[in-house]
Amino acid sequence: MNNLIDIMQMSTDELQELIDRAMDIIADPSKYAEACHGKKLATLFFEPSTRTRLSFEAAMYELGGNVIGFSEAASSSAAKGESVADTARTVGCYADIIAMRHPKEGAPLVASRKAGVPVINAGDGGHNHPTQTLADLLTIYREKGTFENLTVGLCGDLKFGRTVHSLICAMSRYPGVRFVLISPEELKVPRYLITDILEPANIPYEEVTSLEDAMPELDILYMTRVQRERFFNEADYLRLKDTYILTPEKLRSAKQSLSILHPLPRVNEISVAVDDDPRACYFKQVLNGKYMRMALILKLLEVNV
């Protein structure tokens, strides 16, 4: 594997290898402190980001490497009309590895064909966000000890939520997994995930509109925000943005072993009153994302420690 554009590029064995490496980093961070000494990561972020960009930067610094890059398209030559391919080819002359976020689906794939160095998709439009999925998987693994025989509820914006799409693809490969897809009609999961991923593998799923009704059966609840930036119509966004708000009251029927995940940022879809519930795992996800990005950088740069 030379790049990571889509989580489905990675086999379950490769995912477990990354998880094992991340667990080793957690256990003995000092062992990795100079693993990428002399290496440079370029963060090319054409879209706003807090967690993903800073997580990549923290990951590289903690591996002893350096970081270059930009945090918005306006501060790059994209503002002058430069193509993604030319930007990638240029930055590949300066850096050993690239992490790219872009509002257009497929942009990191284009970059990977021209850069000459490994490219990591840090989110492309409403399509994929594989490193968030790595953070999600490590969180699930640390909380549950397995990926098998889990009922996974995904709630909110399932149409535009790239983290949802990547997580469904990744989790669909483990035996005994069942999905409950909770959304308003307008934000249902894209049809291709049903016809290409779930149905061919006979993976059980149901599409529902009620979070409360689904709650008692869930082992994982993956909340998402309704994303203003993906809507063409402000009125539609305003109508749908408060459809699901998770509160302590709604958790009364949930399992004590439930794990609540959210890729963040949240707006108001999880009440801050839930933050102190031991089942809330979304800030653990943030930290787990850094460890998995460290493991991924080591893998793509073929660094052995």
N, C-alpha and C positions, 0 to 999 in steps of 0.2 A: 504494500500500500504506500503510494507516494504522496497522495493528497487525501483529504477528507472533505468530500462535497456532500455526500448523502450517507446517513447512518447505515443504510443497507449495503454499503460497500464492505462493512465489517461483519465477519462471521461471529457467531456467539462465542466461539473460542477466542477470537481476537478481542472481543469486548471483555471477556473474563480476564484475558492477559492484561488489559489496561486497568481493570478494576484491581487486580492483584498488585500491579505496580503502584497504583494510587494508595492502596492500603499500606504498602511498604514505605511510601513517602510519608504517610501519616505517622507511621510507627517510628521512623528514623529520618527526619528531614535533613539532618546534618550530613548524611551520606550523599545527598544530592545537591549540596550547596554550591558546588563548582562544576556540576555536570555539563553545563552549557557555557562554560567560560570561553570567551572569544566569539560566541555566536550572537547573531542579531535577529530579532523578530521584528517584522514590520506590521503594524496594525493599520490597515486601510479601511477606515470606517466612513462610508458615504452616508450613513444614517446615524442618528443619535443613539448613544448607548452609555450606560453607567457600568452595570455588572459585567457584561461580556468583555468590554474593552479593558477595564481595569483588572478583571480576572486574568486575562491573557498577559497583561503587563506584569502583574504580580507574580504569575506563574514563571515567566521568563526571568525576572529578577531573582526569584528564589532558587532558580537553577543556575544562578551566577552569570546569566547572559545580559544582553542589552536590548533596548527597544527603541525603534524609530517609527514614525508614522504620522497620521493625521486623524482628527476626530469628527470632521464634517467635510462634505464634498466642496463647500465653498472655500476651504483652505487648501484645496488641491488643484491640480491642473485640469480636473474635470470641469471646473468653473470656466475654463477656456475652451472646453469642447473636446478635450483629450479622451480617447476611447479607453474602455476598461482594459483591453488587450495591451495597448501601449503603456498604460500606467503599470500594469503587472510586469511587463517586460523590462521597464525602466527600474522598478523597485527591486526586481530580481537581481539586478546588478549590484545592489547595495546590501541586501539582506539574505540570510540563510533560510528563512521561512516566513510565510505571509499568512496573516489572519485577516480575512476580508468580510465586511458586512456591506450589503448593497440593497437598495429598494427594489431592484429588478431581479426577478427569478432568473437563475442561470448565469448571473454575472460571475460568481466565483468559479464556475465550471469553465467559462471563457478564460478567466485569468489563469487557471491551472494549466491550460494548454499553451500558454505563452510565457509564463513567469520564469521557467527554468529552475525553480526551487519549489519545495512543497507548499501547497496552498490549503488553508483550512477555511471552510465556509463558516463564518460567524453569524449567519443569518442572511437569507436572500428572499426579500419580499415576503409573500405569504406562503412560501414553498417549504423550506427546510431550515432547521437550526440544530445540526447534529451535535455540537458540543454542549448545548443545553440538555440534549438527551443524555449525553454522557454524565452530566451532573445529576439528572433525574435518576439514572440507573444506579449510580453509586449510592444515592440517597435511599432508594428502595432496597438495595442490597444490604446497606448498613442497618436499616430499620427492620427488614424482614428476614434477612439471611438467605433469601432465595428470590427467583423471579417466577417460580412455578406455582400453579394453582391459586392465582390471585384474581379477585374481581376488582377491576380498575374502572373507576368512574371519572370521566372527563367532562368538565362543566364549563359552560360559557360560550365563548366564541370558538366554535370548532371548525368554522368555515375558513377563516383567515389565520387561525392560530398555528403558525409553523411549528411551534414546539409540540403541539398536539399531534400533528401529522407525523413528525419524526418519532414520537414516543409510541404511537400506535404501531408503526412499522417495526420498531425495535422489539416491543413486547410481544408482538404477534408470533414470534418464533419460539416462545417458551411454552411447554405443555401445560394445559389446564388453565390458561389465562382466559378471562372473560371480560368483555368491555360493556360498560353502560355509558351511552353517549347522551349527555344531558344538555339540551340547548333549545332556544326558540327555533321555530321552523325556518326563519330567515338565516340562521347561523349554523345549520346542520353541517356535519362533516362532509367534505367533498366526496362525490359519488365514487371516484376512482379508488378511494381507500376501502370502500365496501366491495366493489367489483373486482379489484386487482389484488387486494391484500387479505381481507377477512373471509369473504365467501369462498374463494378457491381453496383455502386451507381449512374450511369448516370451523372457523373460530366463532364461538357464540358471542352475539352482541345484541343489544337492543337500543333503539333510539327513543328517548323519552323527553318530556318537557318539565317534569317535576323533580327537583332535587330532593325534597323531603321524602317523597315516596321511595326513591332509590337509596337513600342514606343507610338504612339498616344492613344492607347486604354488602357494602363496600369495604374492601381492605385498603384501597388507595383512593383518595379523592384528589384529583388534579384540577384545581381551579384556574381559570384564565380571565383576563380582563377583556372587555369589549374594546377593540382597538380603534380609536378615532381615526388614526392615520390610514386605515385600510378602507374607510368608507368614502364613497363619492358623494353621498347625500347626508348632510349634517342632521336633517330631521330624523333619518333612520337611526343614526348613531344615538341621538338623544332619546329616542323611543325605546331602544334596546339596552342602553348602557347599565341600567339598574335592574335587569331581569333577575339576576341571581346575586344575593348578598349573603355570605356565610356568617352566621351569628352563633353564639353559644347555645341559644334556644334550638336552632336547627340541628345542633350536634347531639342533642339529648338522646336521640334514637340511634346514634352511631355506635359502632363497636368501640370498646376501650382500646383495641389494638389498631384502630384506624390511623393511617398516616396521611396528613394533609400536605399536599405539595402545591406550589405555585411558582411559575418561572420568574415572576416579578418583572417590571414594577406593578404593584397593585394600585388601583385607584380607590374604590370603596367596596370591591367584591368580596373582601374578607374584612370583617370588623376587627379593629385593633384589639377588641376584647378577647379575640381568639388567640392572640399571640402568646399568651401565657399558658395555654392549654398544652399539656405534654405531647399531644398528638400533632401539633403544628411543627412542620419540618421545613418550612420554606426558607428560613435563614440558614438552616443546616445545608440546604441545597446550594446556597451561595458559596459557602466554604468548600463543599464537595466539588463544585465546578472548578475551583482553582486547582485542586489536586488532580482532577481528571485531565485538565488542560496541561498540567505539568507532565503527566504520563504520556499524553498524546504528542507533545512536542518532542519528548525523548524518543518516542517510537518513530516519528517521521524523520527526525534527524539521525536516526540509527545510532543513538548514544547508548552505550552499555555502561552500567554502573555496578 
